[in-house]
């Protein structure tokens, strides 16, 4: 949002554009997949003035500030090989595994997770939020269209939304799709705020003000509730703490079986044990007979053996729909 504000200012000032180019470079170090969101604003900043080289310089300075420490920490050769491998897998996976369902997933993530609208299994209070969002967005678009924006700025906004939406749909994050819609959410919130102003000013009735008040109170209360829920550990974090307390036999290490993403999380959290990927290590898993064996996930991975103990963990799916229910099977 800050990049967009500086790169496409209401009253053109070259210092503002320099700030935008610099911040854009820094943003790439935070989330590289957000770069498509900045393509159109950056191109507009580069070609709309005669200061192309300074703009490019500030952009590269922002990139260098985060890129150099990464290269120093990993080494140039390893950094290059990892980057090439990641980019190749990212693009090939996105293009070859694309499904039409990703379009609906994108809309669901934007509506339900980004804006807090109603969806299956969500609180009925989100129906009030949904109605308010639809009405306020409608009136917000009306007032935004009445502004006398330069045509170039309208093209930049439209191009940004179009390019990024296509990118987020094709190259979506399979595990955390709601992260993809974050750059779009502030623009919707601005539109909603304009809609609230338009609604109050043009419908100056007590009933209109009460409707807006009910919408805002519900929205704020639901947000506070989710913030409080975020303070509690997720189901996966609870499972991790539980596994931490389990000790393997003296002569055998703890064997942990799960999907790759859960194994990666547990390893990153310094959980001690030998990890097996349920998708890649099927033969090794089938040969496990001795020692303490634990499977972590949405179901038992060792179907031929009866677990000695099963423990379930849960968190509010409205906070995070990924792995809201986790079972730990002990063998």
C-alpha positions in Angstrom: 0.0 0.0 0.0 2.9 2.4 0.8 4.5 1.6 -2.5 1.4 2.3 -4.4 0.9 5.6 -2.5 4.4 6.8 -3.3 4.7 5.5 -6.8 1.3 6.8 -8.0 0.9 10.1 -6.0 -2.1 12.4 -6.3 0.1 15.4 -6.9 3.3 14.3 -8.7 6.4 14.8 -6.6 9.7 13.2 -7.7 10.8 12.7 -4.0 7.6 10.7 -3.4 8.4 8.5 -6.4 12.0 7.9 -5.1 10.5 6.8 -1.8 8.1 4.4 -3.6 10.9 2.9 -5.7 13.1 2.3 -2.6 10.2 0.8 -0.6 9.3 -1.4 -3.6 12.8 -2.8 -3.5 12.6 -3.6 0.2 9.2 -5.2 -0.2 10.7 -7.9 -2.5 12.8 -9.1 0.4 9.6 -9.5 2.5 7.5 -11.3 0.0 8.9 -11.9 -3.5 5.6 -13.2 -4.8 4.1 -9.7 -4.3 6.3 -8.3 -7.1 3.6 -8.6 -9.8 1.5 -6.2 -7.7 4.3 -3.6 -8.2 5.0 -4.1 -11.9 2.5 -1.6 -13.2 3.2 1.1 -10.6 6.9 0.7 -11.1 6.7 1.0 -14.9 4.5 4.0 -14.5 7.1 5.6 -12.2 9.9 4.8 -14.6 8.4 6.1 -17.8 6.2 9.0 -16.5 9.2 11.2 -15.7 12.7 12.0 -17.0 14.4 10.5 -13.8 14.5 6.9 -14.9 18.1 6.2 -13.7 17.6 7.7 -10.2 14.3 5.8 -9.9 16.0 2.6 -10.9 18.9 3.4 -8.5 16.6 3.8 -5.5 14.8 0.5 -6.4 18.0 -1.4 -6.7 19.2 0.1 -3.4 16.2 -1.3 -1.7 16.8 -4.7 -3.3 20.5 -4.7 -2.3 19.8 -4.0 1.4 18.1 -7.3 1.8 19.8 -9.3 -0.9 23.4 -8.9 0.2 22.9 -10.3 3.7 21.1 -13.3 2.2 24.0 -14.0 -0.2 26.5 -13.6 2.6 24.6 -16.0 4.8 24.0 -18.7 2.2 27.0 -18.2 -0.2 26.7 -17.0 -3.8 26.8 -20.5 -5.4 24.2 -22.0 -3.1 22.0 -18.9 -3.3 22.1 -19.0 -7.1 21.3 -22.7 -7.4 18.5 -22.5 -4.8 17.0 -19.4 -6.6 17.0 -21.1 -10.0 15.5 -24.3 -8.6 12.8 -22.4 -6.7 11.9 -20.2 -9.7 11.8 -23.2 -12.0 9.6 -25.3 -9.7 7.4 -22.3 -8.9 6.6 -21.5 -12.5 6.4 -25.1 -13.8 4.2 -26.1 -10.9 1.8 -23.1 -11.4 1.5 -23.5 -15.2 1.2 -27.3 -15.3 -1.0 -27.9 -12.3 -3.5 -25.1 -12.9 -7.1 -25.9 -12.3 -10.3 -23.9 -12.7 -11.0 -24.4 -9.0 -8.2 -22.0 -8.2 -10.3 -19.2 -9.5 -13.0 -20.0 -6.9 -10.4 -20.5 -4.2 -9.0 -17.1 -4.9 -12.5 -15.5 -4.6 -13.2 -17.5 -1.5 -9.9 -16.4 0.1 -10.5 -12.7 -0.8 -14.1 -12.7 0.4 -14.0 -15.0 3.5 -10.5 -14.5 4.7 -9.5 -11.1 3.4 -12.7 -9.3 4.0 -14.3 -11.5 6.6 -17.4 -12.2 4.6 -19.8 -15.1 5.2 -18.8 -18.6 4.1 -19.7 -22.2 4.9 -19.0 -23.1 8.6 -18.3 -19.4 9.5 -20.2 -17.5 12.2 -23.7 -16.3 11.3 -22.6 -12.9 12.4 -20.6 -12.7 9.2 -23.9 -12.4 7.3 -24.3 -8.9 8.8 -20.7 -8.1 7.8 -21.3 -9.5 4.3 -24.4 -7.3 3.7 -22.5 -4.2 5.0 -19.5 -5.0 2.8 -21.7 -5.4 -0.4 -23.6 -2.2 0.2 -20.6 -0.1 1.3 -18.5 -1.4 -1.6 -21.3 -0.5 -4.1 -21.6 3.1 -2.8 -17.8 3.4 -2.5 -17.4 2.5 -6.2 -20.0 5.2 -7.0 -18.1 7.9 -5.2 -14.7 6.8 -6.5 -15.9 6.9 -10.1 -17.1 10.4 -9.5 -13.5 11.6 -8.7 -11.7 13.3 -11.5 -8.7 11.0 -11.6 -6.1 11.3 -14.4 -6.8 8.6 -17.0 -3.2 7.2 -16.5 -3.9 6.6 -12.8 -7.1 4.7 -13.6 -5.1 2.5 -16.0 -2.4 1.9 -13.4 -5.0 0.8 -10.8 -6.9 -1.4 -13.3 -3.7 -2.9 -14.6 -2.4 -3.6 -11.1 -5.5 -5.4 -10.0 -5.7 -7.4 -13.2 -2.1 -8.5 -13.4 -1.9 -9.4 -9.7 -5.3 -11.3 -9.7 -4.2 -13.4 -12.6 -0.8 -14.1 -11.0 -2.4 -15.0 -7.6 -4.8 -17.4 -9.3 -2.3 -19.2 -11.5 0.6 -19.3 -9.0 -1.5 -19.6 -5.8 -0.1 -20.7 -2.5 -1.5 -24.2 -2.0 -1.3 -24.2 1.8 -1.9 -20.5 2.6 -4.0 -19.1 -0.2 -5.3 -16.3 2.0 -1.8 -14.7 2.0 -2.1 -14.1 -1.8 -5.0 -11.7 -1.4 -3.4 -9.4 1.2 -2.2 -6.7 -1.2 -5.8 -6.3 -2.5 -7.5 -6.0 0.9 -6.4 -2.4 1.7 -8.0 -1.1 -1.5 -11.3 -2.8 -0.7 -11.2 -1.4 2.8 -10.7 2.1 1.4 -13.6 1.6 -1.0 -15.8 0.4 1.9 -14.8 3.5 3.9 -15.8 5.8 1.1 -19.1 3.9 0.8 -19.8 4.4 4.5 -19.2 8.2 4.1 -21.4 8.3 1.0 -24.2 6.4 2.7 -24.3 8.6 5.7 -24.0 11.9 3.8 -26.6 11.1 1.2 -29.0 9.1 3.4 -29.0 11.3 6.5 -31.7 9.3 8.3 -31.5 7.7 11.8 -32.1 4.3 10.3 -29.2 4.7 7.8 -26.9 5.7 10.6 -28.1 2.8 12.8 -27.4 0.3 9.9 -23.9 1.6 9.5 -23.4 1.5 13.3 -24.5 -2.1 13.5 -22.2 -3.0 10.6 -19.2 -1.3 12.2 -19.8 -2.7 15.7 -20.2 -6.2 14.3 -17.1 -5.9 12.1 -15.0 -4.5 15.0 -16.3 -7.0 17.5 -15.6 -10.0 15.2 -12.1 -8.6 14.4 -11.3 -8.3 18.2 -12.6 -11.8 18.7 -10.3 -13.2 16.0 -7.4 -11.2 17.5 -8.0 -12.8 20.9 -8.3 -16.3 19.2 -4.9 -15.7 17.5 -3.3 -15.4 20.9 -4.0 -19.1 21.5 -1.8 -21.8 19.9 -3.0 -23.5 16.7 -3.8 -27.2 16.6 -0.4 -27.8 15.0 1.4 -25.8 17.7 -0.5 -27.7 20.4 0.5 -31.0 18.7 4.2 -29.8 18.6 4.2 -29.0 22.3 2.6 -32.4 23.0 5.2 -34.3 20.9 8.0 -32.4 22.7 6.9 -34.1 25.9 7.0 -37.6 24.4 10.3 -39.5 24.9 11.4 -42.4 22.8 13.0 -45.6 24.1 16.5 -45.4 25.4 17.9 -47.4 22.4 15.6 -46.0 19.7 14.9 -42.5 18.5 11.5 -41.0 18.1 10.1 -41.6 14.6 7.8 -38.9 13.3 5.6 -39.4 10.3 3.7 -36.7 8.5 3.3 -34.7 5.3 6.3 -32.6 4.2 4.9 -29.2 5.4 4.2 -30.4 8.9 7.6 -32.1 9.1 9.3 -28.9 8.0 7.4 -27.0 10.7 8.4 -29.5 13.4 12.1 -29.5 12.3 12.1 -25.7 12.3 10.7 -25.8 15.9 13.6 -28.1 17.0 11.5 -31.1 17.7 13.9 -34.0 18.2 13.3 -37.2 16.2 13.7 -38.9 12.9 11.3 -37.5 10.3 9.6 -39.5 7.5 7.6 -38.1 4.7 4.3 -40.0 4.3 4.4 -39.4 0.5 8.1 -40.1 -0.2 9.1 -42.6 2.4 6.4 -45.3 2.2 8.8 -48.2 2.1 10.8 -47.0 5.1 7.6 -46.3 7.0 6.3 -49.8 6.4 9.5 -51.2 7.9 9.3 -49.3 11.1 8.8 -51.9 13.9 10.9 -50.8 16.8 10.9 -47.7 19.0 8.3 -45.0 19.5 6.4 -44.1 16.3 4.2 -41.1 16.0 2.1 -39.9 13.1 0.9 -36.3 13.0 -1.8 -35.0 10.6 -5.5 -35.3 9.6 -5.5 -39.1 9.9 -3.5 -42.3 10.7 -0.8 -43.0 8.2 0.0 -46.5 9.4 -3.2 -48.2 8.5 -1.9 -51.8 9.2 -1.1 -51.0 12.9 -3.4 -50.1 15.7 -2.3 -47.0 17.6 -1.8 -47.3 21.4 -3.1 -43.8 21.9 -4.8 -41.1 19.9 -4.9 -37.4 20.9 -6.8 -34.7 19.0 -6.0 -31.0 18.9 -8.2 -28.2 17.6 -8.3 -24.5 16.9 -10.9 -22.1 15.6 -11.0 -22.5 11.8 -12.0 -18.9 11.4 -8.5 -18.0 12.6 -6.7 -20.4 10.3 -8.5 -22.9 8.2 -5.3 -25.0 7.6 -5.1 -28.0 9.9 -7.8 -26.8 12.2 -7.9 -30.4 13.5 -4.8 -32.4 14.1 -4.5 -35.9 15.4 -1.4 -37.5 17.0 -1.3 -41.3 16.8 1.2 -43.1 19.0 2.3 -46.6 18.2 
